[in-house]
């Protein structure tokens, strides 16, 4: 159920990359803009999927680090690096601190390698993050709304299964924030100026993503894996594969133009 929410309600926010790319590329490339966008985008995704097969633990580390960066920048905004680390690290560090055994079982399925426990580097990084959070709370005065949000997220990751808690964060906070930020941004996708238009604009690339997942499904099916395990592996690996070009495009679209 948690995976279904991530796929149906979370993935479409990244599918808005097509709308962002259109405003950047169509004036220069005309009708072929989508090919100019899709080829490197899908190429980068394919390299990430290949990396999962060749070096799963290194790819996991890179994906988690990129997730902290992306979530933090999206939640905290520019110019707040410590707050970005606190907020972006929360959905990555708390599962390792509060439910390490269950989190290890999930990522043993995703990486397709035995994990009796979480990698030491993940646990160590999570404790460093916790220390940063304590120092940040003692030295800063976060707004009440932010404290409430962080507290509710902590409770969710404490009481709920890690995948369910992550789905709530991803679907309930991260994806809507990204879509609303794009709606309010008058430069990245000027024609997407309402939430309804954002949803409609995301549908073509979202459909393409589902089609890609369906095409990859036979490659991920293994005789020893159940269907839920295969779906978990494919979903999280594809999520990481789409995150890389998604973050790159965000950086390009957000960079000041040079003349």
Order of alpha helices (4+ residues) and beta strands (2+ residues): alpha-alpha-alpha-alpha-alpha-alpha-alpha-alpha-alpha-alpha-alpha-alpha-alpha
